[in-house]
Amino acid sequence: MAQLTLIIGNKNYSSWSLRPWLAMKQSGIEFLEVRIPLDTPTTQQEILKYSPAGKVPVLKHGNLIIWDSLAICEYVAELFPQANLWTQDIEKRAIARCVSAEMHSGFSNLRQHMPMNCRARLPGKGIQPAQADIKRITTIWRECREKFVNEGDFLFGSFTIADAMFAPVTSRFITYDVQLDPISSAYVEQIYSLLPMQEWLKTASLESEYLEQEEI
C-alpha cells in the first residue's frame, strides 16, 4: 500500500486538521504527518503543493489527493474497515453520519465566536452569541449517549468518525469554560483522555506561532 500522508495546519488552531488526524491516530493507522504553519507569507504556496483548494487538511495516498476533513475520514474508514470508524449497526451508522455532517457544515456562531485555541483559557468569551449552537451540540451528545449506547464511552459506543468530528468542540468547551450537563461533561473528559488527543494538545502547547485571525 502506498504511503499515507496527512497535511495539517497548526495544532493549536486548526480544528479541521484535528478531525482526520485523531481518527487515524485513534485507529492505529500509520501515516506521515506534514505540518504547514498557517498565516505566513508562504502558507498558501505550500498548501497548494498538495491541495487544489488551498486549504488543510489534505490526505495524499499515492496519486490520490483528498482535501476535505470528512471525506478523508470516510476514505480511511473504507480503506481500513477493521478500524470500525463507522458503527456496524445500520441505524446508528445513519445517525452518526447525520451528526457528523451537521458538525461539518453547521454551527457558524460557535466557529466565529469561539475559535479553537487549545493552549488558551478564555472563560466566558464568545459563549453568549454561540449559545444556540452549544445547546444543539450538547443535545446531540446527550441523545446519542442515551439512545444508542449500551456500552462504551463515546457517542455510539466505540470511537467513530462522529467522535473525531466533535473533538475540536470539546477543546473549545475547555478553552471557554462552558458549563455543561453531566453527560456532556463526561463526554468532554472522555475525548480529552484519549492518548492521541493528549499528544495533539501537548504539541499544540509547544507551537511558537500566534495567529491573529480567529477561525482556521
N, C-alpha and C positions, 0 to 999 in steps of 0.2 A: 504494500500500500504506500502511496506517495505521502510525503511529509505534510502534516497539517501545520499551518502557520496562522496564528491569530494576531492581527494587528490591532492594537488598542491605543487609547489616549491615556492621559494622566489618571492614575488610580484614585487620586483624591477627588476628582471631579467627574470623570466620565461614567455616568450611570449606564449608558448603553453598552460600554465595553465590559462592565462587570457582569452583565447577564450571561452571555455565552461563555465568558471566562469561567464563571462559577459553575455553570452547567457541565463544562468539560472537566474541570478540576475535580468536582464532587463525584464525577463518574469514573475517575481514574484514567481519563483519556490523555495520551501523551501528545503534546503539541509544542511547537516553537512559538515563543512569545516575542513580538516586536512592539516596543512602546515608542510612540511618536508624541513628544511634548506638544501640547496644544497652544494656540495663540502666540506663535512665534513667527518671525518673518518667513521661515521656510516650511511651516506646518502644512499648508495646502499643497505645496510642491511635493513634499514627502509622502503625504497620503495618496496623492494622485498616482504615485508609482504603483499603488496596489488597488485603488478603488476608483471606478468611473464616476461615483457620486461625490468623491472628495470628502467622505466622512468615515469615521470609525464607529464600530468595529468592522473589520473585514476578515473573512476566512479565506485563505488560499490553500487549495488542495490540488496539487499538480497544476494543470492549466485552468482549473475551475476557480472562479472568484465569486464569493458570496458577500454582499455588502449591506446586509440588514441583520440586526441582532436576533429577531425572532426566526428569520429564515435560516440563520446559522444554527440556531438551536434545533430547528426541525431537521435540517440536513444531518446534523450529528446524531440525532435520535434515530434516523433511518440507517445511518452508517454503522452505528453501534447499538443494535436492538437489545443486546444483553444489558445495557445500562438502564433500561426501563425508564427513560426520561419522559415517557407518557405512560400513565397507568393502563393496564390491560383491560380494565372494566370499561365497556363502551360508553356507559352513561357518565362515569367520572371523567373519562377522556374528553367527551364533548364539552362538559362544563369547564374542565381545565383549559381547553383551547379557547373557550369564551372569555374566561377571566384573563388569560394571557394576552389575547387580542385587545381586550379592553384596556389593560395596562399599557400595551404597546401604543395605542392611539389616543388615549384619553388623559384626563387629569392635568389639563393645561395650567390651572391655577397653582397646583402643587409644584409643577415643574418651574413655573415662573417665580413664585414667591418663596419656595423652599428648595433651592437647588442643592444637589448633592455636594457636600463638603465634609468628607469623613473626619478630618482632624479638627474641625471647628466645633465649638459649643456655643450655640446662639439661642438660648431658651426663649421661647415665645415668639421669635421673629417669624413673620410671614404666616402664622397659623390662622389668623382670622380670615384673610381672603381665600385661604385654601380649605376652610372648614368643611365645605360640602364634599370636596374630594377626599378629605380624611375620613369623613363619615362613610362614604361609599366604600372606600378601601377596607376599613375595619369591618363593615357589614359583610363584604366578600369573605374576609378571613374567618369571621365567626360562622357564617353559613357553611363554608366548605368544611371547617372543622366539625361542626355539629351534624351536618347531613351526610358527609362522605367518609368520615374517618372512624373505623372500628379499632384500628391500632396504628401506631406510628405517630410522628411528631410534626408532620408537615401538612400542607393544605389538603392533600389527597392520600395521606398515609405516608408513603415513602417519598423521597425527594423527586420532584419532577420539574419540567420546564416552567411550570407556573410559579414554583418557589424561586427559581432563578430570575423570573421577570419581576417579582416583587422584592427581591433582595435589596435593591437600591432604596426602596421606600423605607425599609427597616433602618437603613443608615440615616435617612432624613429624619425619621422619628426620634432617633437618638440625638442627632445634632440639634434639633429644635425643641427637644424635651416635650414631645407631645404626650399628653396624659391619655392613657389607653385603658380599655377594659381588660379584665384578667386574661381572657382568651387571646386577645391581640398582643398583650404584653408578653405572654408566654411564647407566642409565635416569634416575636422580635428576638427574644432571648435564644430561641432555638436556632434561628438563622445566624445570629452572631456567634453562637458556639461552634459552628462548623469550622474545621481546621482550614479549609481554603479561604473562608471569609476572614478568619483571623490573619491569614497570610496576606490577603489583599489589604486589609486595614493597616497592618504593620508597614507594608511597603508604602502605602499612601502617606503615612505619617512621616516618612523619611524623604519624600519628594521635596525638591527645593523650589519648584515652580509655584507661583501665586498668580492666579488669573483674576482679571477684573470683571469679566462678564459672569453672569450668574448661572447660566444653564449651558451645559455641554452635552 
